[in-house]
Amino acid sequence: MSRRAGRRVRMEARAASNGLAAPYTLRRIGMVSLISEESVAIIERNADRILDEIGMDFRGDPETLELFRAHGARVSGERVRFDPGWCRDKIKTAPSIFTQHARNPARSIQVGGEAQVYAPSFGPPFVHDMEKGRRYATIEDFRNITKLHHQLNAVQHSGGVVVEPVDLPVPVRHLHMAHTHLTLNDKPFMGAVTAPERAIDTIEMCKIAMGKEFVENNCVLYSVVNTNAPLVMDETMLWALKEYAKAGQCTVVSPFVLGGAMSPVSVAATLAQVLAEVLASVALIQLIRPGAPAVFGTFFSPLSLKTGAPTFGTPEGTQFQMCAKTLADRLGLPFHSVGGLTSSKVPDAQAGYESQSQLMGAALAGVNFIIHATGCLEGLLTTGYEKIVMDADRCSAMQRFVQGVDFSEAAQAMEAFHEVEPGGHFLGAKHTMDNFESAFWLGDMSDNGTYEQWSAEGATWEHERASARVKKLLDTYMPPEMDVATREALDDFVARRTREIEGDPK
């Protein structure tokens, strides 16, 4: 083996040893909040006023309106108004911490408390790689991306619609996406929310994979329902919310807000609006099934008031996130928000600094579930193959960061000071030799060698190294184990439901 090749092997081994394979990250540092107790009181009072004086529309479902009316809310048409404190009283039954069980029990995650979970981007119709460029995503892309996330230790969740497989008809896409999550990855995943029957199908597939009784008594799905800001829960999201709540599965209420269009242009006003929408929607979840897991979610992107385009990595986006986490804590709900967002079209410097800015804000704020942590390009219109592995590296770094500094007796290393004379060095000290593989974080993507080493090894830019890493991960992918009968049952379910949906009785 050449000296250069040997160095590469050692670097890969060390990087692998630094990978955080824990199913979720427990933070051991404090959280950063930008909102004072006085300001919290102002936002909570304003949210109560919005719900009392204006109310929120719940559209397309008379049953929901009757449920609200029966429990004392004021219903007029599809508009529901709430007395101050009514929603807070109803959400007290929602758990502050719960487990989302994975098909592989070792991959199950804690949601809430000191836990942080890093998850893929959700919903892009396009994919991008350095060889083929930007193109519409297919089910093959969906499967490839799921394979990547299965192997990246810093990505602790398989996600949901990691890309839209546009080569499949919309009515059956959810079947193939859930099938992929259950067979090509064994981490937890998200349920379909685009129609009630699709939510039901996802739940039924989990029962096949994990057991009917287990699913009926445990949370195995984490599903995101977006309000239609301002102050609307539309028919599609409402029906999905009801199905998951009835089944005791987790529903994240995440108002989708483009600041300046879907909310006022100030962070303070947007916080009050988002809090109002979450309060009303989580209260509904608890009316449907007290104790059903529910999460306070946010997606806030300020609009450029010059162009009308969403912006990412902005100070206001991070300020909003840090303040909203405090509001969630006050309600006793886990908090879900965004990670590595960027407007950049390719994995360049803009993509790096915008994504890192948002991801660092999420880590510092103590976001419990960080969605869009990997892969985002073009403001969530595109998932980038190279961007996935580049972002995973940053997730790994953030996970090391929030675990805090080790002040144990071993970390104090007093014996090393006795071993090394003044003016000497610690490279050969016993403490260094005992800890060199894990002492400092070292990622997979950054090149920390000299210019001469970098040049001799091909002078590759990071996106080129990322492209090579993607190919290697896909070439070496091994699927997680699954019982043959279970796999066949899942295959049969997808085939049968596809025939039913497409109107073929055979």
N, C-alpha and C positions, 0 to 999 in steps of 0.2 A: 504494500500500500504506500502510495506517495505521501510526502509530508503534507501536501495540500489536501489530499483526500482524507488523510487521517484527522486533520484539523476539522474538516467538515463533519466527519462522523462524531467527533467529540462534541462539537457544537450542537448537533442534532440530539445527541443523547442528553446533553445538559438541558436543552430547551424542553425536551420531553419530560424530564424530571421536574421542571418548573410548571408544567401544565396542571391546572387545578381541576381534578377529576371529581371533586365533591359535587353532590347533586344540586346544592345551592350554597351561597356564600353567607356566612354569619359575620356581620360587620362588628368591629370592636372599637370603633371611633365614634365620636359624637356627630350629631347631625347639624347642618348649617341651615338656619332659618332666617329669613329676611323680614319677618313680620312680628311686630310687638304684640303684647297682650291687648293693648288699646286698639291696635289695628285689627286684630282678630275679632274683637267685639264689634267693631264697625262693620266688617264684612259679614259676620253672622247676622247682625241686625238687618243689614240691607238685603240679604238673602231671604230672611223671613218676610220682609216687606214685599219683595218680588212675588213670593208664593202666595201671600195674603191678598195683595192689591191687584196683581196682574194674573197670577196663576200659570199653569202649564197645560198645554194641549196633549191629550192621549187619544190618538186617532185610530179609527177603524175597528174598535172593539167595545161594544156596549157592555160586555161582561166586566171588563176592567172598570168602566165608569160606575157600574152598579156596586162593585166591590169597594171602591173609594167611598161612594155615597153611604153604604151600609156601615162604614166605620167612622163616619162623621165628617168627611171632607165635603166641601161645597161644590157641587157639580152643576154646570150650566152648559148644555150642549156637550161638546168634547173638551171644554175648558174645566179644569179642576183647580180650586183654590183651597188653601190650607191655613188654618189658624196658626199663629206663631207657636213653635214648639211641638206641633202635632207630628211632623215628620221625624223629628229627633226622638220622640217617644217611641215611634213604631220601629225604628231601626236598631233599637237596643238589643234585639234578639239576634242580630247578625254577628257572627264570630269575628273576633279581632285577629285570630290566627287560625289557619286550617291547613290541611295537607291536601295537595293534589297528587293523587296516586298515579304512578306510571305503570305501564305494562311490566316493566322490570322494576321490582320494588326498590332496588338500590338507586334508582333514578328519581324516586318520588321527591317532591319539593315541598318546603314550607312556604306558605304565603302569609306575610305579615310579620310582626315582631321585628327582630333584628335581621331577618333574612332578606337577601337580595338575590333575584333571579334575572339572568340576562337571556333575552329571547330574540329571535330573528325579526326582520322586517315583515310587514304584513300588507298584502294587497296589490303589489305592482303588476301591471299587465305586460311589462317589458323586462327583458334581461339584457345584460351587456357582458361581453368578455373581450379581451384584447385582440383575439383573432377574428371573431365574427362581427364585432361591434354590437350595436343596439338592434334588437329585433323582438317581435312578439314572443312571449313565453309559450312553451308547450308542456305537456305532461312529462316529457323526458327531462326538461329543465327542472320541473317540480321535483322529480325523483332525484336528480343529481344534487340539487340543493339540499334536499333532505338527507342524502348520504353524507354530504359535507358536514352538516350540523351534527349528525350522529357521531362524527369522529373528532369534532372540535370540543375539547373539554371545557373551554371557557363559555360555550353556548349551552346553557343548562335546560333548554326547552326546545322542542321540535317546532314550535310555532303553529301557525294556522295556514292562511293563504300566503305561503312564502313567495309565490308568484301565481298569477291567474293562468291556468293552462287553457289558453284560448282555442286550442285545437279540439277541445271537447265541448259538446253542447252544455249550455249553462245548467239545465235541469239535472244532469248527472255528474257534473264536476265534483260536487261534494263527496260523492261515493269514492271516486278515485283518489281524492286528496286524503280522506280519512284512511283509506286502505294503505296509502303510501306511508302515512305517519305511523300506522300500527305495524307495518311489516318491515320497513327499511330503517326505522329508528325505534328505540325503546324508551325514549324520554317522554315526558308528558306532552300533550298537544292541545290545540284549541278546537272547539266545535264550530260547525257551520251556523250562520245566523241569518242567511238570506231568505229563509222561508221556514215555517214551523215544521213541515215534513222533513226538511233537510236536517233540522236539529234532532228530530226523532230518529232519523236514520243514523246519525252519528252516535247517539246514545245506544241504539241497538247494536251497532258494530262494536262498541266498547263492551257490551254485555257478552258478545261472542268471544272477544279476545281476553276478557278479564273475569268473566263469570257474572251471571244475571244477579244473583244475590249480593255479590260484592259491589256492583255498580249501584244497586238500589240503596245501599247503605253507606256509600263512600263517594267523595268527590273525585271524579276521574277526568272531568273536562273543565276547561277554563275558556270562557267564551266572552267576547267583547261586543257589547251593544252600544252603538253611538246614538246619542240624542241628535236631533236635527235642529241645531241651535239657530235662532234663540227660542228656547222654551217649548220644544215640540218633541214628543216621542211618536215617531210615525208607525204605521201599521206593521211594516215588515219587522222592524226591530222589536216592537212590542210583542208580537207573537213569538219570536224567538226567546225573548226574555221570559215569557210565561212558561214555555216548554222546559227550559233549563231550571227555572225556579221550582216548578212542580216536581221535577226529577231530582231535586236536591243537588244540582250541579252548580258550579260557580258562574255567576254572571258579573262581568265588569261593566259598570255604567261609566262610559267615557264620552262626555260631551266633545264633539268635534267642532272646534272653534277656530275660524280664521279672523284674527283680531282686526277690527275696523270694518268688517263686513257682517260677521255673525255675532259680534259683540261690540260694545263701545271701544274706543281707541285707547283706553287706559287699562293698566293691569288691575287696578283696584276694582273697577266696574266689572271686568271679566271674571275676577275671582268670585264676586257675589253672584253673578249669573250662573257660573259653573256649579257653585255650591248649591244653589237652588235646584238646578236640574238633577244633580246627584241625590239630594235629599228626597225629592219627590219619587224618583225612580227606585231607589233602594227601599224606600218605605213600601212601594208596591211589591217588591220581591218578598219582603217580610210578611205582607198581608197574604200573599199566595202560599208561602210555606215558611213559617217562623223558623229561624235558624239556618235557612239556606245560605250558603256562602255568597257574599257580595263584596265587591271591591270598588273603591272610589278611583275612577280613572280620569285622565285628562289627555287631550291632544290640543295644544294651543300653538298656533303659528301666526305671528304678526304679519299682516300684509304690507308690502311696499306701497305706500300711499302715492308713489310716483308711477309705478307700473301695474299695480294690482296683483302682483305675483306673491305667493307665500315666501317668507324668508326663514332661514334656519341658522342656528348658532348665534342668535342675537342675544343681547343682554336681557331684553324683555322676556324672551322665552324661558331663560334660565331663572329669572326673578319669579315669574309666574309659577314655575315648577316648585321652587323652594318654598314659596308661600302656601301653595296648595297642599303640600305634604303636611304642613302644620294643621291645616283645616281637617285633613283626613284623620290625623292623630286625635284631634279633639272629638271626632265622631266615633273613634274606636274602630275604624275601618282600615284594612290594608290599602296601600296606595300603588297605583299603576300609572306609569307615564313613559315618556319617550326617551330614547337614547340617541344613537349616532346618526342624526338627520343631517342632510346636506342638500343644497340646490345644485351642486356640481354634477355635470353630465358624465364624467369619467373619474376614475380613482386618482385624482391629482392632489396638489397641495391644498386647494380649496376644500375638497372633500375631506382631507385629513383634519384641517383646523376647525372646520365647522362641526364635524362629527365629534371630535374630541371635546370641543367646548360643551356641546350638549350632553355628552356622556359623562363628563366630569361633573357637570351640574347635577345630573341624576344621582351619581354616586354620592356626592356631598350631601344632597338633600335627603338621602336615605330612602329613595324610591324602592319599594319592595319588589315590583315586577317591572323590569325595564324592557319595553317592547321596542322594536326597530333598532336594536343594539348592533345588528350586523346587516350589511348588504345594501343600505340605502344609497341610491343615486337619484338625481333629478327630482328631488322633493317627493320621493316615494312613488314615482311613476316607473322606476326601474330598480331591479335588484342586480347588483354586479357580482359576478363570480369572484373576481379578484378582491373586490371590496369586502366580501364576506370574510376571507381569511385575514385581511388587513385589520378589519374591525375586531375580529376575535382576539387578535393580539392585544388590542387596546382594552378589551373587556378583561382579559387575563391580568393586565397591569392594574386596572381599577379594582379587581377583586383582591389583589395583593395589597393595594393601598388601603382599602377599607378594613382590612384585617388588623391594621394598626402595627405599632412597633412592639417587638418582643423585648420585654424587660426581665425575662427569667434569669435565674442564676447562670444558666449555661450561656445565655446571650451576653451577659456582663463580661465574660471572658477574662476574669482576673488572672487565671493561670497563664494566659498568653503574655501578659505584661511581665510576669516573672520569668517566662521562658525567653523572651526577646530582649536583648540588651538595648539601652538607649542608643539611637542612631542606626539600629538594625532594621530588619523588615519582617513582616508577618507572613510572607508568602509560604514559607515552609513550616510555620508553627502548627502544632498539633490541632489547635482550635480551627485553624484554616483548613487543614486537611480533613478534619472531621465534618466540616460544614460547607465545603466549597461548592458542592453540587446544588445546594438549595439556599445559600446565603443571600444571594442577590437575584432578583427577578431577571430573567433573560427571555425575550420573546422569540418567536419563530421567524419574524419578518425583517427586523432591523439588522443592518450590517454594521457591526461595531469594530471591524478590523481596520487596519491601516489602508491608506490609499493604494499602496503597492499590492497588498493582499486582494483588495477589492478589484483592482485592475487585472491582476493575474487570474482571478476567478471569473472573468467575463465582463466586468464593469457593468453589472446589471442594476437597473433602477428597481425600486421596490415593486412597482406594478408588474415588472417582468419576473421577479422572484415569486410574487403572488400567483402569477399565471402558472409557473412551474409547480408550485405547491398544490394548486387546485388539481392539476393533472395527476400528480402523485397520489393525492388523497382518493381521487376517483378510481385510479388504477388499482390501489391496494385495499379498497373498501371490502369489508366482510359484513354481511347482514347479521343482525342480532338473531339469536335463536328463537324459534317459534315452533310449537307443536304442529306436526303435519296436519292433524285433524282440524286444529284451530285455523290454520291457514286455508285449508280447503273450505271450511265453513264461511270464512270471510269472502273468499272468491265467489262462492255460491250466492252469498247475500248480495254482492255487488251485481252479479249477473242477473239475479232475479229482479232486483229493484230497477235495474236498467230496463229490462223488458216491460215491467209494469209502468214505468214513467214514459217510455216511448210507445206504449200502447200495443206491445206484442205479447199476446197471452201465452206463447209457447214457453 
